[in-house]
Amino acid sequence: PKILAYSIMTGEHTYYLNLNQLIKQKLDVYSVFGGPHPTFLPEMIEHEGVDACCLGEGDLAFPKLVNQMEKGLNFYDVDNFWFQVDGKIIKNEIGPLVDMTDLPLPDRDLMYKADPSLGANGIKTSMTMRGCPYLCTYCFNSAYNDMTQGKGDVIRARSVDSVIAEFKQILTYYPLEFAQFLDDTFLLHTKEWMKEFAEKFPKEIGVPFSCTIRPNVAMDGLVKSLKQAGCWHVWMGVECGNNELATKLLKRHLPNEKIFEAMDVLHKHDIRVFTQNLIGLPTEEPVKVDLETLDFNIKLKPYFGWSSILYPFPSTPIGEYAVDNGYFHGEF
């Protein structure tokens, strides 16, 4: 290969940086790193063996770099990229946010030929939009929205017809039994979009699906459209049963009463709820808080209760809070 491209998150970056150095000892390749880690810690460009880092979305920027390199042209001016050249660092600005309508359908065949087991799986994933306007302190979106302010709309949705076309392509070539929509908050779509989706998706695709929602957007009309479209279950962020911490520390701004209301609406329309919870928060009595979250989930009666341990990721407000208040003693 001429170029070796990695997409990495904080936590797995050490493995891939070491792997990259091993590969570069054997092959003359140009190493490009993208994904959350270089976006929020772009100084990783100074690491030995790293030639370029992509900050933010690489859908259009990375092909531009590849095309200019292939033609023998200068590519050190491509938006979103930092480069390490002869010991010096070149830092380019982040370009406009990607309009989802500018993107072709995903080339699944590229992946499935490399690993046929991926294509054989009847569960396929997709995204119908990008972006989230909320300020949750444990999430990258708050910092990313600040970073890309003035670069385009925070919420960028695809058309319903584009989503249908993608799944028709899947149905033509691969098994499809269930769809997973990985949008940050699926119900940020307009009422009109949801009604059109509820009409077309079951008629033209006809498989059940899951998506992620936020309690404050679980309004009766939108949830009704979800059910009509074929939604089998939703992932819904509860995060913390302690209302004060959920508001002040996590900046959820969702009183527990609102979460109960959302559950009632979802149960009314016979949609199963998988709750998402965070444990190990940076607070004086984390175990006490975790047990409050457990008790809250028992009262909510979800179909499935799931939790993850909080990671104080770089550039997230809660990451900075954990460092400033002595809860995080390591380094990223």
VEXGUGU-716689 format. One record per atom (N, C-alpha, C): x, y, z. Coordinates in steps of 0.05 Angstrom, whole numbers, plus 5000, padded with zeros to 4 digits. Example, Ala and Ser with C-alpha at 12.3 -4.5 7.8 and 13.67 -1.06 7.14 Angstrom:
<nodes>
526448865156524649105156526449345156525749555142527349795143525850015157
</nodes>
This chain:
<nodes>
501649765000500050005000501750255000500650464988502050724988501250875014498750855022497750995046496550785065497150825091495950665112494250855129491650805130489750995143488450855167488450995190487350885214485151075224482950965235480951125249481051025278481751205297482251105324480851275345480151145367479051275391481251295412480951475431482751495454482451235470484751115477484650865492485850635475485250645449486350445430488650565414489150825418491150965401493950855406494650775431497350685436497950435420496050245419496450005404496950065375495350245363495650305334498150465328498950635346501450785342503850595342503750405360505950205361505850025336503449935328503149775304504149925280503550175278504350345255507450355253508750385276511650395276512850125266511649905275512549635266512249605236509949695225509449665197511449845181511950085191513650265176516550185176517249995194519949885193520249695170518049585160518049395138517149505111515349705112514149815088514450115086514750215062514950505058512050605053510650665074507850755072507551035085505451175076504751435087502551385107502951455132501051395153499251625160496551585158494551785163492751685185492351855205490651785228488251975229485851855232483452015235481751905258479452015261477651925283477752105307476452025329476152205352478852275365480752085367483152145382484752375369485452365343486952585332485252845329482652815328480953055327481253215352481253085375481353235401484153245413486053075403488853095411490553095387490353305370491853305345494853315348495753375373498653375377499853105375498252895371499352625366500852625339500552845323502052865298505152865304505852935328508752945336509852665342508152465343509052195350510652085326512651935332514351815312512651635293513051675267511651505248508951605238507951825251505351935242505952155222504952115197505352315176503152525174500652445180498452625177496252555197494852755207492452715224490152865212487752735212485352865202483652945227482953205228481253305250478453315240476553175253473753195245473253005221471353085204470352905183472352885160472852635152474752595130473552505104470852495103469452385080470352515054470652775053471452915029474452995030475453055054478253145056480152925050479652685059481552465055481852385025479552355011479852304982481352524967480952774976482452994963485452964967486152884992489052834997490052614980488552394978489452164963489652234933487752374922487752444894490052624887490652824905492853004899495552864902495752674920498252524923498652344898496452224888496552044865497552194840496652454838497452614815500152754819501452704842504052824847503853124854501453214862501053494870501553534900501953784907502253844936499553794950499653654972497153604987497253715015499253865021499553975048497754205055495954275036494154495041491254395044490854125046488154015048486954075075484454185075483054245099482854005118482754055143482353855165484953705172487053745157489453585162491753735175493053595193495653685203497753485192500053595184502153425172504753465187506253245188509053255198510953235174512353445168514153455145516953545153518753365151521553425158521853555185520453445205520653545232518953785238517553895218515854125222512954045220511154185234508354125235506854335218505254235199503554405183500654375193499354595201496654575212494654725194492854575183490754695166488154715182486454915174483954955188481954735181479954705199477754515193475954645172475354485152473654585130470654565137468954625118466054605122465154325131463154315147461954055155460753925130460853665130459953505106456853515105455853585082452953565076452453275069450753145083450252855079449252795051448052995038447052945010449352934990451753014998454053004980455452734980454552554998455952305001454652074985456151904972455051674959454151464980452751264972452051044990454550894999454550795023456950655033457650415015460250375010461250154993461649905011459349785018459549545036461149325023461049294997462349074984465349074989466449314992469349344998470049205024468249245044468749115070468048825070465848755057464848475058466648285043467948375022469848205007472248155025472948345041475348315059474648125082472148145091471247975114468347885108468047655094465347565086463447525109464447485134462647445156461047695162462147925155460648175159458148185141458548105117456248115098454147905104455047675116453247455122451447515145452247705162450547785185448047925176445747845186443247965178442648235190444448325208444048595221445848795206444649005196446249215181445749485195447849645195447749905209447750135188446750355197446650595179446350845197446851075184446351335197444651495179442551615190440751785174441352085177443052145197443752425202446352435218447552665219449852715236449252955253450452955277450353195294448453165317449153305339447453315363447853585377445653725384445953995395446154005425445953775439445853775468448653805480448753865506451153945519452253745540451453495537452253285556455353285560456153305585459053355590460853115584459752875582461352635577461652575548460352735531460252685502462052875487462952785463464652945446463253175432460553145430459053335413459353625421459253675447459453955457462054085447464353945451466954055443467054065412465953865399466053865369464454085357462154145369460554375359461954635363463454665385465054905389467254925368468454695363470754685344469854755315467354675308466454715281464354935278464255105298462355325297462755495272460555555258460755715234461455545209461855285212462655115190460354975176457855015187455554885175453554815197451354695189449254625208450154395226449454415252450054195270448653945262446053965256444453735248444353725217445253495206445353465177444053195171441653205159440052965154440152885125439952625120439552525093436552525087435952505062433152475054432152195060429552165063428451895068429051715044428851835020429351674995432251564994434151725005436851635005437251395024435851405047436051185066434750935054432450975041431050745028432850625006434150794990435850694969438150534980439250615003441450465015440550185023438150165036437249905045436249735022435249855000434549694977437149574965439249724965441849614956442649374973442349404999443049185017441348945011438748985008436848755003437548614977438648764958439248644932441648444934443548514951446048364951446648214977445448284999446248165025443748095041444147915061441847855079441248095097438748135102437848355119435448265136435948255162433748175180433148395200435048575205434648775225436549015219435549255223437149495218437649645244440149745246440849915269441550195259440150395269440750675262442450795284444850875277446750965297446851265301444851405291444751695296444851755326446051985333446152055362443452075374441552205360438752225370436952215346435851975340434251935316431852115314430552175336428152335335428552635332430952715325431452995318430553055290429752845275428552895249425853045252425153185231422553335232420253145232417853255240415453085239414852995211415353165191414853095163416652865154419252885162421152675155420252405167419452415193418652175207416152055194414252215186411852115174412451975147414252105131414951985106416451725110418251725130419751485136417951255145415951325162414051135172412351015150411951165129410351065106412050885088414550975082416150845062417750605072418950625096420850425105419450145108417150125122415949865124414949755098414049925080412949845054415149745035417449895035419449835015421849675026422149675052424349515064423249295082421549375101420049175117421649005137423649125149425048975171424849145196424849015220424949175245427549315249427649515266430049665270430249775299432649865306433050005331434350275325434050455345435350725342435750835370437151055372437751185397436051445399434851485423433251725427433951855453432852095457433152235483430352275494430052255521427352265532425752515525427052735522425552985517424352995489425252825470424152825443422252585439421652435460419852215458416952305460416152465440413452575440411552375426409052385433407152185424407152155394406952375379406752355350409252235337411652315347414152205336414451915342413751835367413951555375411951385360409551495354407651345338408751295310410151495299411351455272413551245274415151245296417251045300416050765299413850725314412650465315411550385287410350565273409250505246411450435227413850555231416050495213417250225218416750105242417749835247419849825270419950035287421850045308421249815329423249655334422949435353423849525381426149665382426949775408428550035404428650195425430250435425432350415448434650535443436650595464436050875474435550895500434951165511436851225535438151445533439951535554438551605580439051465601438151535628440551655643442751505641445451585651445751575681444051725696444451755725441851795739441251645760438751665775438751895794441052005800441252235818440752485802438452605806437552835789439453075791440553125815442353355818444953315803446053075805448553025790448053015760445752905752445052885724444853165712443953355728443653635718446253785720447553785743449853955747452453845736452853585739455353455730455253365701452953235694452753125667451353315647450153535658448753735642446553605624445153415636443053285621440553455618440053615639437653795639435153645633434853405645432553235641431653135669429653265681428653165706427652875704427852725726427052445725424152405717422552605723419652595716419352585685421152725671421052725641421752445630423652315644424452045635422151845639420751875662418351705667416251755645415852005638413852075617414651945591417151955584418151835559417651535559418151405582417751115584414751055580413051215591410151175588409351185558410351385544409751415516410751175500413151095505414350865491412950605497412250565522410750325529407950325516406750565515404050595503404050495474406350545460406550465432407950205428408350055451409549795450412249785438413949985445416749985437418449915461420149725458421949635480424049845484424749885510426750085517429249955529431450015517434149935528435250195540435550195566436650435579439750435578440850675575443750705575444450855601446350755616447050865642450050895644450951085660453851125666454351065695456450915700457350865727460150965731461050985756463751085762464051375756462151545763462351835758464351965777465552185768467452335785465952485807465352345828463852465851464852335876464152455899465252365925464352075931461852005925460851745931459751605906461551515889460651395863458951145867459550975886458050735890455150795898454850995916452251075925450551175902451851335884450451435861449751215841451551025838451050795820448550635829448350605856446050455866443450615863443650885864441251055858440451015829442350995812441750945783440450675779441450475793440250205792437350215802436850345825434150365835432250515816433350725803431750875784430950695760432850535751432250355728430150145736430250055761428249855770425449975769425250235776422650375775421750415746423750465729423050515700422050265686422950035695422249785682422949765652425449805646426249785617426249495609426149445583426449175572429249065577431149245576433949175580435449415593436949365614438449585626441449545621442749745610445549715603447149945616449649895623451250105634454150095623455450325624458250325617459650495638462250445640463850605659464650865645464451085660465151335648468151355640468651435616471351495608471651805606473551915620473952205619475552285594474252265571475652305546476752595543478852625528480052895525478053085511478153335519476453555508473553535516472753325531470053325541469953485567467853635573467753785598468153605623467053365622467353195646470153085649471553055626474352985627476053205641475453455633476853675646476153705675473653655682472753665710474153455726474353205715475652985730478553045735479953175716482753245720482953475740481353685737481553915755480853855784479153655788478253595815479553335827481653245814483253035826482052755823480152705805479052445801480552275780482152415764483552285742486552345745488052135751490952175757492752075735491651985713493251885691493752105670494452015646494652195623493652055599492552205580491152075558492951905540
</nodes>
